[in-house]
Amino acid sequence: MQRDHSLQQIKDTLQWDFIIIGGGATGLGCALDAGSRGLKTLLLEKYDFAKGTSSRSTKLVHGGVRYLEQGNIRLVREALFERGRLLKNAPHVCHTLAFVVPSYKWWQKWYYAFGLWWYEFLSGKLSLGKTQLLSKNEALQNLPDMAAEKLSGGVMYFDGQFDDSRLTVNLAQTATEQGATLLNYVGVTGFIKEDGIIKGVKATDGISGTTFEIFGKIVINATGVFADEVLQMAEGNKEQTISPSQGVHLVVDKHFFRGDVALMIPKTEDGRVLFAIPWHDKLLLGTTDTPVENITTEPKPLKDEIDFIIHHFNLYASTKIGYSDVLSVYVGLRPLAKTGTEKKTAVMPRDHHIVVLPSGLIHVTGGKWTTYRSMAEHAVDKAIASAGLKKQACKTQHMQLHGWIESNVESNVESYLSIYGSDAALIKKQIESEVSLAEKIHPKYPYTKAEVIWMVQHEMAITVEDILARRIRLLFLDAKAAMEAAPIVAAIMATELKKEAAWEKQQTEDFQKLAAGYLIYDL
Ligand SMILES: Cc1cc2nc3c(=O)[nH]c(=O)nc-3n(C[C@H](O)[C@H](O)[C@H](O)COP(=O)(O)OP(=O)(O)OC[C@H]3O[C@@H](n4cnc5c(N)ncnc54)[C@H](O)[C@@H]3O)c2cc1C
C-alpha cells in the first residue's frame, strides 16, 4: 500500500469500473469485493481509513443477542455466519471470547440460557462454543471481581472479538493485493454528471491540495453517517436517510475486573445490554445509544452517558470506579438507516439498505461491522447489475485477509505483536537488524519505534493520529500515554517521511489537542 503509487494510478487511469467513497468497513469491504472480482476499483477516503465509526465500535464480531430478543432472526443468522467466516479469514485480529451473563434469581439463568442456546443453534457449524449454565462459584471463578451479593449464578456463551481499525488496515492491504487502488486523505467534493447521470467524481487531496476529476462506470456511497452529505451532492436531496445515534465507551485498567472473560449486563435501566470486555489488556465498558443531530468526525460524550456506564458497571463490580479511573473515552456514531417514524434509535433495525438512486449512485446505509462482507457482496452485485457490467461471482467468503496466519501455529513473536499476523515476523526482523528500533514509544507500553516505521512504510500512515489512534490503539487505551508518546512518534515519522521540524511540531500539537477530547476532564 503506497500512497504515491495510488496517486499515480489516478493520473494514469482514464476510467474506473468502480469508484467507492468512504474508507470504513463498508467501503473497504466493497473495494475488496470489487477488486477481487477483477473490476478496476478506486476507493477514496477523506481522512484516514476507519477515521469514522469503524474504529469506534464495541469490538464485537457478533450476531447480536439483543437483536434476537427483538425478533430479527434473519439479521442474527446472517451476522452469526459472517462472524464464523471472519474468525476463519482473519484469526490474527479476531478471536473467540467467552461472556458471562450473571443471574440474580433462580429462573433468570434458565431464561437467558434458553435465548443463548437458540443463539448458538442459529450459528450452526460456525458455533464458537457450547453455552453453559454456571453456578455462583463458577461465575465468580470466571469473573472474580463481580459483586457476589445476591448473585445466584449465570450463563456462559461465546462470541467474537476483534480490533476494528487493525482489521480495516488489513482489509485495505488485501484489497490492494487484489488489484484495487486505495487512497486516504482524498475527499470527494462533487460529481461529474451527463444528462443527470453520474460519470465520475471530483476529489481533493487533503495533503497536497491537488484536485482531480476521476471517471468511473459506477459510484458507491459508503460514507456511513456522512452518507446524506454525499447524497445531497449527488442528488440535491434534502431528505435524511440516516438517523445517527451515538455510543460512548470507557476504557479502564484491567485490575478493576480481572479475568479473560467478558461480562454481559443483559438489561440496563434503559432496556439495553452493556458490556465489560477485556481488550488489549484493558477493560472496555459500553455502550450507550443516544440519538444525536450533529454529525462530526470527533463526536463528544455526554456527561449523562459517562455516568450511566459508570453507574451500571459499579452495580456489578466489587471494586467501584469513578471518573479518575477512566483512561480513555471514545464515541462512535451509528449510521442507522432511517425507517418510518421510529424515534428510539435503540430499537431501530441494524440491517443494511442498498439503493440505486436516479443519478446512478449506489447508496449503502446501515449494517454492522460484523456483516461488512455480506453487505459489500450485496452492494457490488447491485452495482454490477446497475452498470450493466459482466456478472461475476463474489470471491470473499473464504478469502484470507492480509496477515492471516494459522491460529494453531506457535508464533515465536511477543504476544502483543501477534495482532500483525504474518507481518509480525517481518517487524521482528526489522528490530533484529537495528536494535534501536526495539526502543519503546512509551515506557508503560510495549509498542516500539519499529512498528511506527512499519506503519509509515506499509500501512499508509500519514499523521501521528493515524499511528496512535488506529494502527497502534494507544489513544483508545490510554489517552494521556498517547499524548506523551506523540512527540517521539512525530520525530520518527518526520525522519521517515522527510518532513521539516515545523511539521513535527504541528503534528504533535494537533494530536495532543485531539487526544485531550478522549480524557474525561475535557467534558
Ligand atoms: C458505538 C458503536 C458500537 C458499535 N459496535 C459494534 C460491534 O461491536 N460490532 C459490530 O459488528 N458493529 C458495531 N457497530 C457498528 C459498526 O461500527 C458500523 O456499522 C460500521 O463501522 C460502519 O462502517 P461504515 O464504513 O459504514 O462507516 P464509517 O466507518 O463511518 O466510514 C465512512 C467513511 O467515509 C468517509 N467519508 C465521509 N465523507 C467522505 C467524502 N466526501 N469523501 C471520502 N470519504 C468520505 C469518512 O471519513 C469515514 O471514514 C457499532 C457502532 C457504534 C456507533
The ligand as an SDF file (V2000), in Angstrom:
LIG
                    3D

 53 58  0  0  0  0  0  0  0  0999 V2000
  -20.8740    2.8120   19.4560 C   0  0  0  0  0  0  0  0  0  0  0  0
  -20.8980    1.7760   18.3820 C   0  0  0  0  0  0  0  0  0  0  0  0
  -20.5770    0.4680   18.6680 C   0  0  0  0  0  0  0  0  0  0  0  0
  -20.6070   -0.4990   17.6560 C   0  0  0  0  0  0  0  0  0  0  0  0
  -20.2190   -1.7560   17.9520 N   0  0  0  0  0  0  0  0  0  0  0  0
  -20.2500   -2.7070   17.0100 C   0  0  0  0  0  0  0  0  0  0  0  0
  -19.8090   -4.0090   17.3040 C   0  0  0  0  0  0  0  0  0  0  0  0
  -19.3260   -4.2910   18.4090 O   0  0  0  0  0  0  0  0  0  0  0  0
  -19.8760   -4.9280   16.3220 N   0  0  0  0  0  0  0  0  0  0  0  0
  -20.3900   -4.6430   15.0840 C   0  0  0  0  0  0  0  0  0  0  0  0
  -20.4870   -5.5390   14.2620 O   0  0  0  0  0  0  0  0  0  0  0  0
  -20.7870   -3.3900   14.7530 N   0  0  0  0  0  0  0  0  0  0  0  0
  -20.7100   -2.4180   15.6850 C   0  0  0  0  0  0  0  0  0  0  0  0
  -21.0620   -1.1390   15.3730 N   0  0  0  0  0  0  0  0  0  0  0  0
  -21.4720   -0.8220   14.0030 C   0  0  0  0  0  0  0  0  0  0  0  0
  -20.2480   -0.6060   13.0850 C   0  0  0  0  0  0  0  0  0  0  0  0
  -19.1960    0.0100   13.7700 O   0  0  0  0  0  0  0  0  0  0  0  0
  -20.6700    0.2470   11.8910 C   0  0  0  0  0  0  0  0  0  0  0  0
  -21.7900   -0.3220   11.2830 O   0  0  0  0  0  0  0  0  0  0  0  0
  -19.5570    0.3530   10.8370 C   0  0  0  0  0  0  0  0  0  0  0  0
  -18.3300    0.7050   11.4190 O   0  0  0  0  0  0  0  0  0  0  0  0
  -19.9460    1.3890    9.8060 C   0  0  0  0  0  0  0  0  0  0  0  0
  -18.9220    1.4650    8.8500 O   0  0  0  0  0  0  0  0  0  0  0  0
  -19.0500    2.4410    7.6010 P   0  0  0  0  0  0  0  0  0  0  0  0
  -17.9420    2.1370    6.7030 O   0  0  0  0  0  0  0  0  0  0  0  0
  -20.4300    2.3370    7.0530 O   0  0  0  0  0  0  0  0  0  0  0  0
  -18.9160    3.9030    8.2250 O   0  0  0  0  0  0  0  0  0  0  0  0
  -17.6040    4.6770    8.6930 P   0  0  0  0  0  0  0  0  0  0  0  0
  -16.6840    3.8140    9.4210 O   0  0  0  0  0  0  0  0  0  0  0  0
  -18.0500    5.9140    9.4060 O   0  0  0  0  0  0  0  0  0  0  0  0
  -16.8830    5.0820    7.3390 O   0  0  0  0  0  0  0  0  0  0  0  0
  -17.3310    6.1120    6.4970 C   0  0  0  0  0  0  0  0  0  0  0  0
  -16.1040    6.8290    5.9770 C   0  0  0  0  0  0  0  0  0  0  0  0
  -16.4900    7.7330    4.9350 O   0  0  0  0  0  0  0  0  0  0  0  0
  -15.5800    8.8140    4.9630 C   0  0  0  0  0  0  0  0  0  0  0  0
  -16.1200    9.9510    4.2110 N   0  0  0  0  0  0  0  0  0  0  0  0
  -17.1280   10.7700    4.5740 C   0  0  0  0  0  0  0  0  0  0  0  0
  -17.3390   11.6870    3.6220 N   0  0  0  0  0  0  0  0  0  0  0  0
  -16.4490   11.4520    2.6210 C   0  0  0  0  0  0  0  0  0  0  0  0
  -16.1710   12.0580    1.3700 C   0  0  0  0  0  0  0  0  0  0  0  0
  -16.8490   13.1220    0.9480 N   0  0  0  0  0  0  0  0  0  0  0  0
  -15.1650   11.5600    0.6040 N   0  0  0  0  0  0  0  0  0  0  0  0
  -14.4450   10.4690    1.0080 C   0  0  0  0  0  0  0  0  0  0  0  0
  -14.6860    9.8570    2.1940 N   0  0  0  0  0  0  0  0  0  0  0  0
  -15.6750   10.3330    2.9920 C   0  0  0  0  0  0  0  0  0  0  0  0
  -15.4210    9.0760    6.4550 C   0  0  0  0  0  0  0  0  0  0  0  0
  -14.2590    9.8110    6.7430 O   0  0  0  0  0  0  0  0  0  0  0  0
  -15.4100    7.6740    7.0380 C   0  0  0  0  0  0  0  0  0  0  0  0
  -14.1000    7.1750    7.2480 O   0  0  0  0  0  0  0  0  0  0  0  0
  -21.0080   -0.1460   16.3540 C   0  0  0  0  0  0  0  0  0  0  0  0
  -21.3140    1.1850   16.0670 C   0  0  0  0  0  0  0  0  0  0  0  0
  -21.2350    2.1350   17.0600 C   0  0  0  0  0  0  0  0  0  0  0  0
  -21.5070    3.5470   16.7480 C   0  0  0  0  0  0  0  0  0  0  0  0
  1  2  1  0
  2  3  1  0
  2 52  2  0
  3  4  2  0
  4  5  1  0
  4 50  1  0
  5  6  2  0
  6  7  1  0
  6 13  1  0
  7  8  2  0
  7  9  1  0
  9 10  1  0
 10 11  2  0
 10 12  1  0
 12 13  2  0
 13 14  1  0
 14 15  1  0
 14 50  1  0
 15 16  1  0
 16 17  1  0
 16 18  1  0
 18 19  1  0
 18 20  1  0
 20 21  1  0
 20 22  1  0
 22 23  1  0
 23 24  1  0
 24 25  2  0
 24 26  1  0
 24 27  1  0
 27 28  1  0
 28 29  2  0
 28 30  1  0
 28 31  1  0
 31 32  1  0
 32 33  1  0
 33 34  1  0
 33 48  1  0
 34 35  1  0
 35 36  1  0
 35 46  1  0
 36 37  1  0
 36 45  1  0
 37 38  2  0
 38 39  1  0
 39 40  1  0
 39 45  2  0
 40 41  1  0
 40 42  2  0
 42 43  1  0
 43 44  2  0
 44 45  1  0
 46 47  1  0
 46 48  1  0
 48 49  1  0
 50 51  2  0
 51 52  1  0
 52 53  1  0
M  END
$$$$
